[in-house]
């Protein structure tokens, strides 16, 4: 007679899959998810830094007061860094990890300043500016290093003080403005001042490679355009000022 042994399956371990996921992924906020969504629509051919404007986020989250609060919270938590465009009233956001990677690629091997040191200071004092003496003592850098950082646009001079910035942010703003003007011209030429979104995104911009969907976020969030849901797809309408 044969005997059989019944083998009971191991009870499912509900937390096993989640144990392997880093805490920072599990704790990602709605704002961070939307920032990542916008960055995915930034064309890889644009050759610009992964920047998101505040108005872009407004295009996805209607409660602007909550967005502003969440930006402050994420800034205090050290997950994002907030910068200002000197030539306009706009500000822009970078994920802290992206900014550190950008700094490493820009200054690594060219000077004795560690990108991680810069990021650490900016996390603690997001809006801090430095005198020349202050930046030399804070980061233990020479005059030659400061000159190099200014030349590669990691440092900018504002009211005789030094502030860390995003290299080529001025070029980014110029590209963004060109792209916005091109899209607005398309809408203004239409008799109805509107176009289906899936028709618009198929167009190619002549003077900007940021990506139409990426730029649309800024135009919609700044109330220049409005997205309207309809049976044939989303409709993009120009809002006359």
N, C-alpha and C positions, 0 to 999 in steps of 0.2 A: 504494500500500500504506500502510495506517495503522500508525503505530507507537504503542505503548502504554508508558507509564511506570508502573512499579510503585512505589507510594508505601508505604513501610514505616511502620507506626504508631509513634508515639513510645512509648518504653518507659515503663511505669507508674512514677510517682514515689511510692514507698511512703510517704514522709514528708510529702507535700504537705498532706494533710488535717490532720495533726497539728501542722504548723507554725503554723496559724492558731488553734490552741487555746491559751489562756494556760497557762503552766506550773502556776499554782495549781490549775487544773481537773484537769490530768493527774495532779497529785500529791495529790489529795484522798484522805484516809484513810478507813478503814472507819468510824471514830467520827464523822467529819464527815458522811459519807453518812447515818448513822443519825440524827444530829441534824437534818439537813435533812428526813429522812423524818418524824420526829416533828412538826417545825414545820409540815409540809404538812397535818397533821391538826388543827392548832390552828385553830379556827373563825375566819374573817375577821370575824365579827360580835362577837367577844369584846372587841375594843378594848383588848387588853393587849399588853405588850411580848413579842417572840418569845423566850420563856424555855423552857429545858429543864432538868428536874431530873436529878440523877445516877441516881435510881431508874428514871426513864423509859428511860434507856440500858440499865440492867440488864435491862429487859424484852426487849431485842433481842439482847444479847450476854451469854451465860451466864457467861463467865469474868470475874467481877467484879474480880479482881486485875488483869487485863489492861486492863479499862476504866479503873480508877483510874490505872494507869501511863500509858495513852494520854491521859487528861485532863491529867496533869502535863506530858507531852510537848507537847501542843497549846498548853497555857498558856505554856510556855517559848518555843514557836515564835511566839507572838503571834497565834495564830489564834482563840483563845477567851479569854474573861474569866470568872473564877469569882467569884461573890458569895455572901454569906451572908444568910439570913433572921434578923434579930435576935430574932424572936419564937419561933423554933424551932431545931432542930439541923440543919435542911435547908440545903443549898446549891443554887445554881442556876447555869446556864451560859448565856452569850450568845456568839454568834459576834461577833468583834471588829468586823467591818464593820457588823453590825446595831446594835451599841452606839454606834458613831460616828454612824450615821445618826440614831439616837434622840436623841443629844446635839445634833446639828445642828438637828433639828426643835424641840428644847426651848429651847436657849439662843441660837440664831442670831438676831442683831439685837437681843437683849435685854441682852447684856453683852459685854465685850471679851475673853471667854475663848474660845479656839478649841477646838472638839471634837477636832481632830486632835492638839492639844497634850496634852489629857487622855489620849487613847488611847495616845499615844506613851509617856507616863510610866507608865501602867498596864501596858503591855507589858514595860517594863523592871523594874518593881517591882509585881507583881500584888497583893500584900497590904499595900502601903504605906499608912500613915495619916499625917496631917499635923497639926502644931500650927497654930494660927491664924497665927503668924508664918511658919511653914514654908510654908503654902499661899499666903500673900501673896507671899513671895519666889520660890517655885518657879514660880508662874503669873502673877506681876505683876498681881494683882487687888486691888481695893479692898475695904473693909469692906462697902460697898453691894453689890458683886458677890457676896461670900460670903453675905450675907443673902439675896440673890435665889436663889442656887443651893440654899440650904437650903429656901427656900419652895417651889421647884419640885421638891424631893426628889432633886436630882442629888447633893447632899452630905448626909450624915447625921453626926450627932455621936455618937461612941462613946467613952466614958471620957475625955471632954474633948478628944478628938481628932476630926479630920474624915476621913471616908472617902467615896469616890465610890460611888454606888449606882445602882440602876435606879429611875426614877420610877414610883410606884404599885405597887411590888413587894408592899407590904402588901395592897393590894386584890386583887392576883393570888393571893396565898396564901389569902385569904378565899374567893375564887371557887373555887379548886382544892379546898379542904376541903369546901365546900358540894356540889360536883359528886361528890366521892368518897363523901360520906355518902348522897347520893341513889342512886347506883349500888349501894352496899352494902345499902341498904334493899330494893332490888328483889331482890337475891340472897337476903337473909335471909327474905323473905316466901315464897320458893319452898320447898316441902316438901323438895326434893332439894338446895336451896342452889346450884343451877346453872341456866344458861340458855344457849341457842345465841348465839354472838356476833353473828351476822347479825340475830337478833331483838332483841338488846339495843341495837345501834347505831341501830335504827330509832326507838327511843324518844326523846322530847324531855325534857330536864331543865328543871325549873321554875325553879330558882334559879341556874343556871350556863350560860353560853354558850361555854365553852371548847371543847366538842366531846367526845362520849363516847369516841371512839377515842383522843383525846389523853389523857384522864384515865385510861383503861384502862392505858396504858403505866406510869403512876405506881403504880396499884394492883397491877399484876402485878409490877413491879420491886421494890416494897416488901413483897412476899409476902403481901399482903392477899387477892389473887385468883390463880387459876391458870388458864392457858390449856391446854386439852387437845384434841388433834386427834382427830376421830372421823369416821365415814363421812358424817355429815350436815353436817359443817362443824365449825369450832372451838367448843368448849364452854368457857364461863367458869364457874369454880366458886369459891365463897367458901371461904376457908381459915379455919377456926375457930381463934382464938388461945387 
